[in-house]
Amino acid sequence: MAVVEGVGAGAGEHGEQGEQGEEVTLFVARRVDSGYEESFEAWARGILGAAAAHPGNLGTGLLRPAGAGDPWHLLLHFRDAEAFRAWQSSPARAACFARVDGHHVEVARRELHGMEGWFATTPTGARRTPPARWKMAVASTVAIAPLTLTVNLLLAPHLAGLPVAVRTLLLAPLISILMTYLALPAVTRLLRRWLFPA
């Protein structure tokens, strides 16, 4: 697993590179001074909004602290290492960090490549070590097999008159969205004890 841990604003900035074409998920933990939570949240939503508008970004998230004094977590998901590197050196990101008010600081950073990012957080947002790759492959198969079968049974017959390329362009995003937001979270919950043994 390609993981980068860092402390401080510049630590682990570029990290290790995963395989060519692998998705990159970045988790950043920032500790916020008491009383400045509202201004930090506004800053965090600003930088996440800028990241979401960056080419190659696949999604962002902001996880609130689990308890008093715990850090906030920012999640950024990119299509590949090239898109991630472009964001890291972008003027939009630099402009966001130019507005840091000094009341929050980066305390940890993790960079996950490929499918590891899908399994890196619990439903409540707590971070965890991803399972072995073969377990991720099994869980993904369990999630995608019935999903693909259902889509093909219900939708494919209605699209039979379309060219194969057009059908693929219509069905692939649908399957991807259902996989990310429905099937994979459900399977991860179902197989939690097997994926993440105590």
C-alpha positions in Angstrom: 0.0 0.0 0.0 1.4 3.4 -1.0 0.8 5.5 2.1 2.4 8.8 3.1 2.2 10.1 6.6 3.1 13.8 7.3 3.1 16.3 10.0 3.0 20.1 9.3 1.8 22.1 6.4 4.5 20.9 4.0 5.1 17.4 5.1 4.5 14.6 2.5 3.4 17.2 0.0 3.9 15.0 -3.1 4.1 11.6 -1.5 4.9 8.3 -3.2 3.4 7.6 -6.6 1.1 4.6 -7.2 0.8 2.7 -10.4 0.1 4.6 -13.6 -3.6 5.3 -14.0 -4.5 4.4 -10.4 -6.9 6.7 -8.6 -5.5 8.7 -5.7 -7.4 9.4 -2.4 -5.8 12.0 -0.1 -6.8 12.2 3.6 -5.6 15.3 5.5 -6.1 15.8 9.2 -6.1 19.3 10.5 -6.3 20.3 14.2 -8.4 23.5 14.7 -8.0 25.9 17.6 -11.1 26.0 19.9 -13.5 28.8 18.9 -12.3 28.8 15.3 -14.3 25.9 14.0 -16.7 28.0 12.0 -14.0 29.9 10.1 -12.1 26.7 9.5 -15.2 25.0 8.1 -15.6 27.9 5.7 -12.0 27.6 4.6 -12.2 23.9 4.2 -15.3 24.1 2.1 -13.6 26.7 0.0 -10.6 24.5 -0.8 -12.7 21.4 -1.3 -14.9 23.4 -3.7 -11.8 24.5 -5.6 -10.6 20.9 -5.7 -13.9 19.6 -6.9 -13.7 22.1 -9.8 -10.2 20.9 -10.7 -9.9 18.6 -13.8 -9.6 15.0 -12.8 -11.2 15.4 -9.3 -13.7 12.6 -8.5 -15.1 13.9 -5.3 -14.3 15.5 -2.0 -15.5 15.3 1.6 -15.2 17.0 5.0 -15.4 14.8 8.1 -16.1 16.5 11.4 -14.2 15.6 14.6 -15.3 12.4 16.4 -14.8 14.2 19.7 -13.7 17.4 21.4 -10.1 18.1 20.4 -10.0 15.6 17.6 -8.9 16.8 14.2 -11.1 17.5 11.1 -10.4 15.4 8.0 -10.5 16.5 4.4 -10.9 13.9 1.7 -9.9 14.5 -1.9 -10.3 11.9 -4.6 -8.5 12.1 -8.0 -8.7 10.2 -11.3 -4.9 9.5 -11.3 -1.6 10.6 -10.0 -1.2 13.2 -12.8 -4.4 14.9 -11.8 -3.4 14.8 -8.2 0.0 16.4 -8.9 -1.6 19.0 -11.0 -3.9 19.9 -8.1 -1.0 20.0 -5.7 0.8 22.6 -7.8 -2.3 24.5 -8.9 -2.8 28.3 -8.4 -6.3 27.6 -6.9 -4.8 25.4 -4.2 -2.1 28.0 -3.5 -4.7 30.7 -3.2 -6.6 28.7 -0.6 -3.5 28.2 1.5 -2.7 31.9 1.2 -5.9 32.5 3.2 -5.0 30.2 6.1 -5.5 32.2 9.3 -3.0 30.3 11.5 -5.7 28.8 13.7 -5.5 25.3 12.1 -2.6 23.1 11.2 -2.1 19.9 9.4 -1.2 17.0 11.8 -1.4 14.0 9.5 -1.7 13.0 5.8 -2.4 9.7 4.1 -2.2 9.1 0.4 -3.9 6.0 -0.9 -3.7 4.6 -4.5 -6.2 2.5 -6.4 -9.1 0.8 -4.6 -7.5 1.3 -1.1 -9.3 4.7 -0.9 -12.7 3.1 -1.2 -12.1 1.1 2.0 -10.3 3.7 4.0 -13.1 5.2 6.0 -16.0 3.7 8.1 -19.6 4.9 7.5 -19.1 7.3 10.4 -15.9 8.8 8.8 -13.3 7.2 11.1 -10.1 6.3 9.2 -8.9 2.8 9.1 -6.2 0.7 7.4 -7.5 -0.8 4.1 -7.8 -4.6 3.9 -5.6 -6.8 1.8 -5.9 -6.2 -2.0 -7.4 -9.7 -2.6 -10.1 -9.0 0.0 -10.9 -5.7 -1.7 -11.1 -7.6 -5.0 -13.5 -10.1 -3.5 -15.7 -7.5 -1.9 -15.8 -5.5 -5.1 -16.9 -8.5 -7.1 -19.6 -9.3 -4.6 -20.8 -5.7 -5.0 -20.6 -5.3 -8.7 -21.8 -8.7 -9.9 -25.5 -8.4 -8.8 -25.4 -4.7 -9.8 -24.2 -5.4 -13.3 -26.7 -8.3 -13.7 -29.6 -6.1 -12.5 -28.7 -3.2 -14.8 -28.3 -5.6 -17.8 -31.7 -7.3 -17.1 -33.6 -4.1 -16.5 -32.0 -1.5 -18.8 -30.0 -3.3 -21.5 -33.1 -4.6 -23.4 -34.4 -1.0 -23.7 -31.0 0.2 -25.1 -30.5 -2.7 -27.5 -31.0 -0.5 -30.6 -28.2 1.8 -29.7 -24.5 1.3 -30.7 -22.3 -0.6 -28.2 -20.2 2.5 -27.5 -23.3 4.6 -26.7 -24.8 1.9 -24.5 -21.5 1.7 -22.6 -21.3 5.5 -22.2 -24.8 5.4 -20.7 -24.5 2.4 -18.5 -20.9 2.8 -17.2 -21.6 6.1 -15.2 -24.8 4.6 -13.8 -23.0 1.5 -12.6 -20.1 3.5 -11.2 -22.5 5.8 -9.2 -24.5 2.8 -7.9 -21.3 1.0 -7.0 -19.8 3.9 -5.1 -22.8 5.1 -3.2 -25.0 2.0 -2.8 -23.5 -1.4 -3.5 -19.9 -1.1 -2.2 -21.0 0.6 1.1 -23.6 -2.1 1.7 -21.1 -5.0 0.9 -18.5 -3.3 3.1 -20.9 -3.2 6.0 -22.0 -6.8 5.4 -18.4 -8.1 5.2 -17.0 -5.7 7.9 -15.7 -8.4 10.3 -14.0 -10.3 7.5 -12.5 -7.2 5.8 -11.4 -5.6 9.1 -10.8 -8.4 11.7 -10.4 -7.1 15.2 
